[in-house]
Amino acid sequence: EIMYHPRSPVGTETNVAAGSGAFEYIEFQNRGLDTLGLAGLRLVGGVTFDFSQSAISTLEPDAFVLVVRDLRAFKVRYPDWSSLNIAGEFQTFDSFPIQNLSDAGETLVLRDVQGSNIVSVTYNDARDWPQSADGAGHSLVPTELTMQSGGELDYSAHWRASAFLDGSPGQADPILPQTLVLNEILAHTDIDDFFYPDYDSNDGIELYNTSLSSVSLNHWYLSDDASVLTKWAIPSNLSVAANAWHWFEEILDFHAPITNGFGLSKDGETVYLSYLPGGVSNRVVDAYRFKGQLNGISVGRFPDGAADWFALNPTTNAANAAPLPHVLFSEIMYHPAPAATQSVDVADLEYIEILNPTDQAAPLWTVAGTWRIDGGVNFVFPANVVLGAHEYAIIVPFDPLKDTVARINFNATYSLTNGQVRMLGPYKGQLNNGTERIALEMPQEPDAPSTQVSWVLVDEIVYYDHLPWPVEADGGGSPLQRVLTPNSGLSPASWFNGFVGTPGTPGTPLAIVTPHHGTRYFCPANEAITIAFDAQQISGQVHSVTFFDGSNVICVATQSP
């Protein structure tokens, strides 16, 4: 557990801490079967601690141990501190102040006496990480508990927010059943209404009840500020029926009157849904950080209550509409296979492929400027780029117009002829071989000419080099290839092993997505087989499926799926 950005002090807590950082802590658990000696262990990175100086010398199986920033402050916020295993405080060096965890993210490594990693994590406060852990009062809790030494914890999907405010130091964090969630957010609605002269927008927030029971909204709140979760109290007499919706609008609800509550920014921000009855049950139930929004277009879960968010045509108190079609990432070579000759720089064999899957041309610019790729690598599209209907383009790490050698090597590697595909570049940076976020964004004009443009999310991926992502893409010569159906680039189910790189051209026409290559079963087995196919390359129906053991046919299934 990592409490890197605690909530601000309140009440008597202000007597021992001027800011939230005093309440930071890091928690480790002994998940082995034997008692663990802590001497020789060292925490390094953003903060340091030598467990040879620990107040706790051994750790029983399943027990927890804490390293805190300020023990005096910790004792005030957590009155049961005496029952916890507290090794000590983050270390100081000479006259330097006490170390603290970065609110923006940093690397933490726990090493054994030989210097080998036991735990390694580079956490972050980006939009794909749990938002309620960034100043709202929750901690980060890992969902990957088996492998933690090799970068597994750098993948944002391997973390969740703690169940309750202030985390659960010294004990296992509970997993609560899901009930209410933020389901749709409409943040860009330009209006000029005679009856509401104080308002220039009437934005909206929709809740959805994923459970099978009605939920009372007594003690529930909406906010756009992690430090003030109680900005708008939802009327206590309201409830949301099972598998039903409730839409709140700005003018009549969360910003009424204009001096109360809050409004939403079309430039993007975070919305928090909290349940705050008082005491240990207080928690942020859901939080979503959205990017800029186009006028009249919302972001919402599809289907209702699901994990993935999309740009949608707004619906109120009804099932969310299907995702809007858009330009998307279609193939990514983030870790190419070793080059055939030493003269080829393998880093130049990376690429990012985009596709316009619609029947209309897509200009990669707006009146506010050209589109961009943001995240682990950065690229600003040149002026006047139009992606035709069903057209591909690739973005590469070298300048295809100036770096002739890199272009020739790239074309030779992927069996391309000069000018065969639309090639743009260079992007800045290098794709991470472990995990990385990449976003395709378009600029939006600001309301005031002197302010900066906002960026509207077009598509996004946070890939990972372990299951459930295709592991063959990690240095095996295979790209990540997109399933060309409406889906989220954040979901590993949207990607499969592309077998061979096909930059700028249609990819593998058909592939087995699940089960993954190398999966073993005890027979007889009952397992669904998921197949991805490109409708532009394949038409018709599946008539048979043949199973092989090497080159030997085991059986042929002809029953319709």
ZIGIQUI-V578783 format. One line per field, one symbol per residue. phi: phi as a letter, one per 30 degrees, with the letter a starting at -180 (. if undefined). psi: psi as a letter, one per 30 degrees, with the letter a starting at -180 (. if undefined). burial: + if it has 16 or more other C-alpha atoms within 10 Angstrom, else -. Layout:
phi = ???
psi = ???
burial = ???
This chain:
phi = .bccbddddbhddddcbdbdedcdabbbbdcdccdcdcejdbcbjdbbacddcddccbbdeidcbcbcdbdddedddbededdcdcdlcedcbhcddedbdddcjacbbccdddjddcbbbcdacdddcedddcjdkccdbdcccccbccjdddddddbbdddbeiibeiadddccddbdbdcabccbbdbbcedbddccabdbbccbcddcbdbdcdicbbabbddbdcebddedddbcdehbcbcccddcbdbbdddciacccddjaccccbcbdjidddaddabbccdebddicccadbdeiddccbdbddbbhaedddeddadbdcabccbddeddbddcddddcdabccbcdcccdbdcabddkcdbcbjdbbacdddidbcdeiccbbcbdbdddccddddddddddchccdidbdbblcdcjbdddcbacbbcbcdbdddcedcddcccdcaabbdacbeddddddcicjccdcdddbeacddddddbbddibdbdibededaaddbddejdcbdddbcbdccccbcddcbbjcdcabccbciccddabccddd
psi = kjifilllklbfffffkflfffgllkklkjgaflkkkfkfkkklbellkjffgkfkflklkfllkkklejeeeeeeeifgeffljjealklljbgklkllkkffkakkkklaffgkkekkkjllglffljeffifffllkkkfjfekgfggeffjefgllllelkgahkglkkljkkkcklkfkkjgjjklikefiffkglillkklkjflglkkkgkgklklgjffifgejkkkffllklkhllkkkleefcghkafflbllkkffkakkkjkjifkaffkljekkkjlalklkgklklkklkflekklklkkkkhlkkllkkklklkfkkjfillklelffkjffffllkklkjglgkkjkhlaffalllklbflkkkkllgkkjlkgkllkklgljffeieeeeeeeeeeghllkgeljkllllkakkkfdkkkkkklklkklekffllllkkkelkkjlkglkgljfffiggfklkkkkhljlkffkffflljfdkkhkglkakfkljekllkfkklkkkkjkkkkkkljfffklalkflkkkljbgkkelkkfkk.
burial = +++++++++---+--++--++++++++++++------++-+++-+-+++++--+-+-+++--+++++++++-++-++-------+++++++-------+++++-++++++++----+++++++++--+++++++++++++++-----++-+++++++-++++++++++++--+-----+++++++++++---------+-+++++++++++--++-++++++++++--++++++----+++++++++++++-+++-----++++++++++++++++-----+++++++++++++--+++++++++---++++++-+--+++-+-+-+++++++++++-+----+-++++++++++++----+-++---+++++++++++++-----++-+++++++++++-----++-+++----+----++++++++-++-+++++++++++++-------+++++++++++++---+++++++-++++++++--++++++++++++++++++++++--+-++-+---------------+++---------------------------
